[in-house]
């Protein structure tokens, strides 16, 4: 009997089958090898989480050593030295004047769940349990755990899964904060936290400076906690170590994952600001959250190795230079009509696509384009009527030229078929 493999892959129909040209077998540098013997350039940094290249020797060696020296140590009711060192390094990297404590998690979705819990407990312990609403942005993506699934602003079958969204609100990200302001006028005394991605992962839409200024001013007025989900943008992706480094004031919680271990381990972290940390410390409150694999020695070792590598490559100047070349390429595509729109920030770009009549493309149509570009040797990420480029930080001129050729060829072939 033929049919799908026993492995059930993510985010595709359950009856999807794959040819050998689609089954990955190895990955090195910025290239992925497939079962048919072909290789492709990965212009997505894995799932945006391998900016330092597949098989980075420093990260691999650090994880290997940790697995030998202390294959597992828990953070349940006790610390271990490796996690302490990784937490110290993250606070130093992100600025100890902005953040005070680190809570380790295992994924971006789980970390968003933890942040929502942390915010609600903060207000409950202050005697204002009515402040339980969490506000997110329409078009945002925070994961598919039950809390993060509720917070994600895309239509992801939340109703089918009975995801409870009664304590979640969503507002626009592209109106300079007008809808958020109106919501707070109605329900500001019930809002525990506002959670934003500096660049929305769905569609690669960067928050406008005016929106950020309004957001910070509204926090001052209404007192809600501000959570920045930098799962996708952290560690140099936008040209700064963290996208929120440019904000006039720090968020109360900074969520990190993806590049945190360069894809070597399942890991995430919440960097908690002094407002929340000091309240929990003064009150002696217990944050009831724990994950078996959070902050293990191997995770901690990978984090420390990644931070060392980021310093070694001078990540901010490196990504700023790559971002300039990437933007030049994208704007050339737009000027020539290859794409209709360029969104995003730094090394995280969205490229808008439209049908011949100007209408948006459907999800299956975008996946068809992604497949066509892959057939020409480069992997790009699908977005809503768009494709996204999230290259590794080691991309050079030849890699950009190869990307240029593949995107043009793949799009041209699809347009010929659909004309």
PyMOL commands that set and color helices and strands:
alter all, ss='L'
color gray80, all
select helices_A, chain A and resi 20-22+45-48+57-69+81-94+108-125+146-151+178-190+209-222+243-246+258-261+274-283+297-312+315-335+363-375+397-418
alter helices_A, ss='H'
color red, helices_A
select strands_A, chain A and resi 24-28+31-34+39-42+101-105+133-137+168-171+191-196+199-200+205-206+225-229+253-256+268-272+341-345+348-352+378-379+381-383+386-389
alter strands_A, ss='S'
color yellow, strands_A
deselect
rebuild
show_as cartoon
